Amino acid sequence: MNSNPKSKRRAAGGFTLIEVLIVIGITGIFMIASYPSIMNTMAVRNLDNTTRQVQTYLHQTKLRSVTTKIPQRVRFYQVDSAYWAYEMEEEQPDGTTWARVPGAPRKTIPDRFTVTISLPASGSDHIAVFSPIGTVPNFAVGQNEIVIRNPKLDRQGQMDERVIGVFMGGSISYAKRASL
């Protein structure tokens, strides 16, 4: 046995400054390289969430129409030419006027998205009407979709649009597509 105390190495008490700096440098390089991918994923998720929120609101309006046996509609309108808002309305007993449904929140689509609404118009507003049996009496071919696009998703061929389709029978579809 070697009894020389200098030959026995003392157990390491931690990392050296050089080791810590190397790990921080490697982590920093990894974060810089993955940042665009993380931002792209967040943009996709925001687009998906916003579109699903609109789709869910349309489904809720249809369900309310069937449940109450009173025609309901979702009215889409632009606020100050900046962003889109939408709210649920109910046909009044006179059969010609509509009133906002108490308790149904007014929702908005953030202005960071490009929105194209091709639903039947009522003045400057666009509407999707649901009958008491859940059908869409104001259905018109070529006027049955809402397209929400995120301009930040600008890579070639990337699915940067979400399309909600409203059909005569009351079906509401959701699709992803690349902008043209």
C-alpha atoms as one frame of an Amber mdcrd trajectory, in Angstrom:
protein
   0.000   0.000   0.000   1.050   3.456  -0.710   0.780   5.598   2.377   1.793
   8.812   0.713  -1.036  11.318   1.410  -0.294  13.250  -1.765  -1.006  10.206
  -3.905  -4.549   9.934  -2.583  -6.856  12.238  -4.423  -9.425  14.135  -2.485
 -13.036  13.566  -3.612 -14.354  16.297  -5.878 -16.509  18.796  -4.011 -18.315
  20.151  -7.113 -17.819  21.360 -10.642 -15.052  23.670 -11.694 -15.796  27.055
 -13.170 -14.654  25.881 -16.608 -17.068  22.927 -16.552 -19.991  25.149 -15.583
 -19.155  27.676 -18.331 -18.951  24.924 -20.951 -22.363  23.537 -19.952 -23.919
  27.026 -20.015 -22.385  27.679 -23.448 -23.719  24.397 -24.889 -27.175  25.075
 -23.408 -27.153  28.591 -24.890 -26.292  27.270 -28.349 -29.095  24.709 -28.086
 -31.605  27.400 -27.054 -30.589  29.711 -29.909 -30.902  26.883 -32.416 -34.344
  25.796 -31.153 -35.873  29.275 -30.678 -37.416  29.561 -34.191 -38.974  26.122
 -33.852 -40.421  26.977 -30.444 -41.886  30.244 -31.749 -43.362  28.449 -34.777
 -44.988  25.855 -32.526 -46.487  28.594 -30.357 -47.878  30.380 -33.437 -49.465
  27.135 -34.675 -51.016  26.447 -31.264 -52.435  29.990 -31.029 -53.983  29.621
 -34.492 -55.453  26.209 -33.628 -56.843  27.437 -30.297 -58.468  30.525 -31.801
 -60.074  28.532 -34.604 -61.332  25.834 -32.245 -62.837  28.536 -30.051 -64.858
  29.867 -33.010 -65.899  26.328 -33.977 -67.008  25.553 -30.416 -69.059  28.761
 -30.289 -70.838  27.773 -33.497 -71.587  24.330 -32.020 -72.912  25.924 -28.810
 -75.183  28.212 -30.823 -76.534  25.275 -32.826 -77.152  23.298 -29.613 -78.936
  26.246 -28.016 -81.149  26.601 -31.096 -82.177  22.940 -30.953 -82.647  22.997
 -27.171 -84.738  26.179 -27.021 -86.563  25.574 -30.343 -85.822  29.214 -31.209
 -83.591  30.244 -34.145 -80.153  31.377 -33.006 -77.310  32.969 -34.930 -73.689
  33.926 -34.576 -73.000  37.439 -35.824 -69.447  38.289 -36.912 -68.461  41.937
 -37.194 -65.310  44.026 -37.337 -64.538  46.392 -34.491 -62.889  49.652 -35.574
 -61.621  47.888 -38.724 -59.043  46.228 -36.501 -60.223  42.864 -35.196 -63.232
  40.579 -35.517 -65.792  39.985 -32.793 -68.674  37.540 -32.678 -71.645  36.977
 -30.451 -74.713  34.779 -30.120 -78.111  36.266 -30.905 -81.651  34.935 -30.624
 -84.597  35.637 -32.916 -87.268  37.686 -31.167 -90.960  36.684 -31.170 -91.756
  39.189 -33.945 -89.636  37.031 -36.289 -87.700  39.959 -37.754 -85.370  41.227
 -35.033 -82.497  39.631 -33.169 -81.216  40.276 -29.651 -78.007  39.267 -27.952
 -78.404  36.157 -25.805 -78.058  37.075 -22.116 -75.111  35.307 -20.542 -73.471
  34.403 -23.857 -70.079  36.097 -23.944 -68.920  38.301 -26.773 -65.772  36.743
 -28.222 -62.990  38.208 -30.346 -60.420  37.004 -32.842 -57.087  38.738 -32.142
 -55.877  41.159 -34.808 -52.626  39.213 -35.204 -54.627  36.862 -37.437 -55.900
  37.536 -40.937 -59.595  36.659 -41.051 -61.709  36.066 -44.147 -65.379  35.433
 -43.512 -67.578  34.326 -46.376 -70.906  33.802 -44.657 -74.173  35.419 -45.742
 -74.180  39.134 -44.955 -76.627  41.171 -42.937 -75.557  44.749 -43.567 -71.832
  44.872 -42.840 -72.030  41.830 -40.549 -71.718  38.170 -41.467 -74.077  35.666
 -39.900 -74.537  31.943 -39.439 -78.154  31.161 -38.552 -79.252  27.864 -36.987
 -82.885  26.766 -37.161 -84.685  24.997 -34.288 -83.807  21.644 -35.907 -80.122
  22.559 -36.218 -79.985  23.247 -39.949 -78.619  26.398 -41.600 -81.520  28.056
 -43.472 -79.373  30.891 -44.841 -76.847  28.497 -46.389 -75.391  29.672 -49.684
 -72.821  27.838 -51.801 -69.565  29.766 -51.693 -70.671  31.614 -48.560 -70.076
  29.048 -45.916 -66.596  29.372 -44.469 -64.415  31.260 -42.056 -60.686  31.292
 -42.801 -58.244  32.295 -40.076 -54.614  32.708 -41.126 -51.487  33.418 -39.119
 -49.053  35.572 -41.166 -46.168  34.459 -38.919 -46.384  30.982 -40.410 -44.755
  31.959 -43.666 -42.671  28.908 -44.533 -43.373  27.470 -47.968 -46.045  24.770
 -47.825 -46.751  25.254 -44.131 -50.355  24.815 -43.015 -50.945  28.459 -42.095
 -54.736  28.591 -42.494 -57.565  27.047 -40.522 -60.926  26.767 -42.240 -64.289
  26.376 -40.536 -67.062  25.297 -42.881 -70.765  25.636 -42.068 -73.085  23.416
 -44.104 -76.816  23.312 -44.826 -77.494  20.321 -42.595 -75.839  22.071 -39.646
 -72.492  20.318 -39.890 -69.490  22.399 -38.877 -66.128  21.283 -40.250 -62.556
  22.151 -39.356 -59.639  21.831 -41.754 -56.006  22.888 -42.049 -54.500  24.077
 -45.300 -51.593  26.005 -46.740 -52.448  29.443 -48.060 -52.532  29.881 -51.782
